[in-house]
């Protein structure tokens, strides 16, 4: 795991907000649904501490950013209800890229072209450091969850499918 000075819209955003972070890079693997798992393995961090960024559309009118652990699945009904909606679905890749300015596989809640509401899975707050996409494929930033929430005026909630 190497730490380098790599600049992305995410690092500019975090620096502008005075947020301390570490940048980690890994060999990006395009494997739909498993990108976050590869990231966790690539930086050598337990999956519970590594989070993926999912762009979600609620009732076809509001877009939100949901941040959940890489090994879990999002509960779309919970996300919709949180924002007063009935239905939620993943935003398609083209729309997500146009809205955020990031490539799918590199979307970050920090420094997106268009800021949307951000909600973090509440378990993020159980960690001293959380790891989340750093604004490019193969890049992850590590930062304190409380600071991550604060700099995007985010909220935390239960967002994931209950384990069976």
C-alpha positions as YAML, in Angstrom:
chain: A
units: angstrom
residues:
- id: 1
  name: UNK
  ca: [0.00, 0.00, 0.00]
- id: 2
  name: UNK
  ca: [1.72, 3.15, -1.11]
- id: 3
  name: UNK
  ca: [0.85, 6.63, 0.00]
- id: 4
  name: UNK
  ca: [1.41, 9.26, -2.63]
- id: 5
  name: UNK
  ca: [0.55, 12.85, -3.35]
- id: 6
  name: UNK
  ca: [-2.20, 12.34, -5.90]
- id: 7
  name: UNK
  ca: [-4.54, 15.22, -6.60]
- id: 8
  name: UNK
  ca: [-8.21, 14.75, -7.49]
- id: 9
  name: UNK
  ca: [-11.33, 16.87, -6.98]
- id: 10
  name: UNK
  ca: [-11.76, 14.84, -3.78]
- id: 11
  name: UNK
  ca: [-8.37, 15.79, -2.34]
- id: 12
  name: UNK
  ca: [-8.94, 19.45, -3.27]
- id: 13
  name: UNK
  ca: [-12.33, 19.35, -1.52]
- id: 14
  name: UNK
  ca: [-10.94, 17.72, 1.63]
- id: 15
  name: UNK
  ca: [-7.99, 20.13, 1.76]
- id: 16
  name: UNK
  ca: [-10.32, 23.11, 1.29]
- id: 17
  name: UNK
  ca: [-12.36, 21.88, 4.28]
- id: 18
  name: UNK
  ca: [-9.26, 21.32, 6.41]
- id: 19
  name: UNK
  ca: [-9.86, 17.56, 6.62]
- id: 20
  name: UNK
  ca: [-6.86, 15.35, 7.38]
- id: 21
  name: UNK
  ca: [-6.75, 12.30, 5.11]
- id: 22
  name: UNK
  ca: [-4.41, 9.68, 3.73]
- id: 23
  name: UNK
  ca: [-4.39, 8.66, 0.05]
- id: 24
  name: UNK
  ca: [-3.91, 5.03, -0.94]
- id: 25
  name: UNK
  ca: [-3.71, 3.56, -4.40]
- id: 26
  name: UNK
  ca: [-4.31, 0.05, -5.64]
- id: 27
  name: UNK
  ca: [-4.63, -1.79, -8.93]
- id: 28
  name: UNK
  ca: [-8.18, -1.05, -10.04]
- id: 29
  name: UNK
  ca: [-10.16, -4.04, -11.28]
- id: 30
  name: UNK
  ca: [-13.39, -3.42, -13.18]
- id: 31
  name: UNK
  ca: [-15.57, -6.14, -11.73]
- id: 32
  name: UNK
  ca: [-19.15, -4.88, -11.32]
- id: 33
  name: UNK
  ca: [-20.41, -5.32, -7.78]
- id: 34
  name: UNK
  ca: [-16.96, -6.25, -6.49]
- id: 35
  name: UNK
  ca: [-14.93, -3.06, -7.08]
- id: 36
  name: UNK
  ca: [-15.03, -2.16, -3.37]
- id: 37
  name: UNK
  ca: [-13.95, -5.66, -2.34]
- id: 38
  name: UNK
  ca: [-10.95, -5.36, -4.67]
- id: 39
  name: UNK
  ca: [-10.19, -1.94, -3.15]
- id: 40
  name: UNK
  ca: [-10.25, -3.36, 0.40]
- id: 41
  name: UNK
  ca: [-7.92, -6.20, -0.63]
- id: 42
  name: UNK
  ca: [-5.75, -3.81, -2.65]
- id: 43
  name: UNK
  ca: [-5.07, -1.51, 0.30]
- id: 44
  name: UNK
  ca: [-5.02, -4.32, 2.87]
- id: 45
  name: UNK
  ca: [-7.87, -3.00, 5.05]
- id: 46
  name: UNK
  ca: [-10.75, -5.00, 6.56]
- id: 47
  name: UNK
  ca: [-13.94, -4.79, 4.48]
- id: 48
  name: UNK
  ca: [-15.95, -3.28, 7.35]
- id: 49
  name: UNK
  ca: [-13.79, -0.12, 7.16]
- id: 50
  name: UNK
  ca: [-13.92, 0.29, 3.37]
- id: 51
  name: UNK
  ca: [-16.98, 2.03, 1.93]
- id: 52
  name: UNK
  ca: [-18.48, 2.28, -1.53]
- id: 53
  name: UNK
  ca: [-20.31, 5.27, -2.94]
- id: 54
  name: UNK
  ca: [-23.64, 4.57, -4.63]
- id: 55
  name: UNK
  ca: [-25.63, 7.17, -6.53]
- id: 56
  name: UNK
  ca: [-29.34, 6.62, -5.99]
- id: 57
  name: UNK
  ca: [-32.38, 8.23, -7.56]
- id: 58
  name: UNK
  ca: [-35.48, 8.56, -5.36]
- id: 59
  name: UNK
  ca: [-38.92, 8.69, -6.98]
- id: 60
  name: UNK
  ca: [-37.22, 9.66, -10.28]
- id: 61
  name: UNK
  ca: [-36.64, 13.19, -8.99]
- id: 62
  name: UNK
  ca: [-34.04, 13.38, -6.23]
- id: 63
  name: UNK
  ca: [-30.50, 12.03, -6.41]
- id: 64
  name: UNK
  ca: [-28.63, 11.13, -3.25]
- id: 65
  name: UNK
  ca: [-25.27, 9.60, -2.50]
- id: 66
  name: UNK
  ca: [-25.32, 6.53, -0.23]
- id: 67
  name: UNK
  ca: [-22.09, 5.36, 1.39]
- id: 68
  name: UNK
  ca: [-22.09, 1.75, 2.62]
- id: 69
  name: UNK
  ca: [-19.51, -0.92, 3.53]
- id: 70
  name: UNK
  ca: [-18.15, -2.64, 0.43]
- id: 71
  name: UNK
  ca: [-19.24, -6.12, 1.56]
- id: 72
  name: UNK
  ca: [-22.88, -5.15, 2.15]
- id: 73
  name: UNK
  ca: [-25.89, -4.53, -0.09]
- id: 74
  name: UNK
  ca: [-27.93, -1.37, 0.00]
- id: 75
  name: UNK
  ca: [-31.57, -1.54, 1.05]
- id: 76
  name: UNK
  ca: [-33.20, 0.77, -1.52]
- id: 77
  name: UNK
  ca: [-36.46, 0.97, 0.46]
- id: 78
  name: UNK
  ca: [-34.62, 2.25, 3.54]
- id: 79
  name: UNK
  ca: [-32.83, 4.89, 1.45]
- id: 80
  name: UNK
  ca: [-36.07, 6.01, -0.24]
- id: 81
  name: UNK
  ca: [-37.89, 6.25, 3.11]
- id: 82
  name: UNK
  ca: [-35.07, 8.30, 4.61]
- id: 83
  name: UNK
  ca: [-35.67, 11.00, 2.00]
- id: 84
  name: UNK
  ca: [-39.47, 10.78, 2.13]
- id: 85
  name: UNK
  ca: [-39.75, 8.75, -1.06]
- id: 86
  name: UNK
  ca: [-41.38, 5.49, -2.04]
- id: 87
  name: UNK
  ca: [-38.95, 4.08, -4.59]
- id: 88
  name: UNK
  ca: [-35.21, 4.24, -5.05]
- id: 89
  name: UNK
  ca: [-33.03, 2.83, -7.78]
- id: 90
  name: UNK
  ca: [-29.41, 3.02, -8.74]
- id: 91
  name: UNK
  ca: [-28.62, 5.92, -11.03]
- id: 92
  name: UNK
  ca: [-27.29, 4.65, -14.35]
- id: 93
  name: UNK
  ca: [-23.56, 5.01, -14.98]
- id: 94
  name: UNK
  ca: [-23.90, 7.74, -17.61]
- id: 95
  name: UNK
  ca: [-26.07, 9.95, -15.36]
- id: 96
  name: UNK
  ca: [-23.88, 9.29, -12.31]
- id: 97
  name: UNK
  ca: [-20.74, 10.29, -14.23]
- id: 98
  name: UNK
  ca: [-22.36, 13.42, -15.71]
- id: 99
  name: UNK
  ca: [-23.66, 14.51, -12.31]
- id: 100
  name: UNK
  ca: [-20.52, 13.85, -10.27]
- id: 101
  name: UNK
  ca: [-17.75, 14.42, -12.78]
- id: 102
  name: UNK
  ca: [-16.19, 11.11, -11.63]
- id: 103
  name: UNK
  ca: [-15.96, 7.81, -13.50]
- id: 104
  name: UNK
  ca: [-18.01, 4.92, -12.15]
- id: 105
  name: UNK
  ca: [-15.61, 2.98, -9.95]
- id: 106
  name: UNK
  ca: [-14.12, 6.30, -8.87]
- id: 107
  name: UNK
  ca: [-17.14, 8.20, -7.55]
- id: 108
  name: UNK
  ca: [-16.54, 10.00, -4.27]
- id: 109
  name: UNK
  ca: [-18.95, 11.89, -2.00]
- id: 110
  name: UNK
  ca: [-16.26, 14.57, -1.70]
- id: 111
  name: UNK
  ca: [-15.67, 17.08, -4.49]
- id: 112
  name: UNK
  ca: [-18.36, 15.96, -6.92]
- id: 113
  name: UNK
  ca: [-19.33, 18.38, -9.69]
- id: 114
  name: UNK
  ca: [-22.86, 18.54, -8.27]
- id: 115
  name: UNK
  ca: [-23.26, 18.21, -4.50]
- id: 116
  name: UNK
  ca: [-26.20, 15.99, -3.57]
- id: 117
  name: UNK
  ca: [-27.36, 14.87, -0.11]
- id: 118
  name: UNK
  ca: [-24.97, 12.28, 1.33]
- id: 119
  name: UNK
  ca: [-25.98, 9.58, 3.77]
- id: 120
  name: UNK
  ca: [-23.51, 7.22, 5.42]
- id: 121
  name: UNK
  ca: [-24.29, 3.77, 6.75]
- id: 122
  name: UNK
  ca: [-24.37, 4.31, 10.52]
- id: 123
  name: UNK
  ca: [-21.71, 1.64, 11.14]
- id: 124
  name: UNK
  ca: [-19.15, 4.02, 9.59]
- id: 125
  name: UNK
  ca: [-19.17, 5.89, 12.89]
- id: 126
  name: UNK
  ca: [-17.89, 2.76, 14.68]
- id: 127
  name: UNK
  ca: [-14.45, 3.23, 13.11]
- id: 128
  name: UNK
  ca: [-11.61, 5.63, 13.87]
- id: 129
  name: UNK
  ca: [-10.81, 5.79, 10.17]
- id: 130
  name: UNK
  ca: [-13.02, 4.93, 7.22]
- id: 131
  name: UNK
  ca: [-11.74, 4.36, 3.70]
- id: 132
  name: UNK
  ca: [-13.70, 5.64, 0.74]
- id: 133
  name: UNK
  ca: [-13.17, 6.39, -2.92]
- id: 134
  name: UNK
  ca: [-10.67, 9.16, -3.48]
- id: 135
  name: UNK
  ca: [-12.05, 10.54, -6.73]
- id: 136
  name: UNK
  ca: [-10.42, 8.20, -9.23]
- id: 137
  name: UNK
  ca: [-10.33, 4.54, -10.08]
- id: 138
  name: UNK
  ca: [-7.79, 2.79, -7.88]
- id: 139
  name: UNK
  ca: [-7.68, 5.61, -5.30]
- id: 140
  name: UNK
  ca: [-8.96, 5.49, -1.73]
- id: 141
  name: UNK
  ca: [-8.82, 8.14, 1.00]
- id: 142
  name: UNK
  ca: [-8.75, 7.31, 4.68]
- id: 143
  name: UNK
  ca: [-10.34, 9.83, 7.05]
- id: 144
  name: UNK
  ca: [-12.27, 10.14, 10.30]
- id: 145
  name: UNK
  ca: [-15.97, 9.28, 9.78]
- id: 146
  name: UNK
  ca: [-17.17, 12.26, 11.83]
- id: 147
  name: UNK
  ca: [-15.17, 14.60, 9.59]
- id: 148
  name: UNK
  ca: [-16.44, 12.82, 6.47]
- id: 149
  name: UNK
  ca: [-20.03, 13.43, 7.58]
- id: 150
  name: UNK
  ca: [-19.41, 17.02, 8.67]
- id: 151
  name: UNK
  ca: [-17.70, 18.24, 5.49]
- id: 152
  name: UNK
  ca: [-20.64, 17.20, 3.28]
- id: 153
  name: UNK
  ca: [-23.35, 17.96, 5.88]
- id: 154
  name: UNK
  ca: [-24.10, 14.26, 5.70]
- id: 155
  name: UNK
  ca: [-26.27, 12.13, 7.89]
- id: 156
  name: UNK
  ca: [-25.95, 8.57, 9.10]
- id: 157
  name: UNK
  ca: [-28.65, 5.92, 9.03]
- id: 158
  name: UNK
  ca: [-29.28, 2.20, 8.62]
- id: 159
  name: UNK
  ca: [-28.97, 1.72, 4.84]
- id: 160
  name: UNK
  ca: [-28.11, -1.90, 4.33]
- id: 161
  name: UNK
  ca: [-29.96, -5.15, 3.83]
- id: 162
  name: UNK
  ca: [-30.25, -6.96, 7.14]
- id: 163
  name: UNK
  ca: [-28.10, -10.10, 7.25]
- id: 164
  name: UNK
  ca: [-30.17, -13.23, 6.88]
...
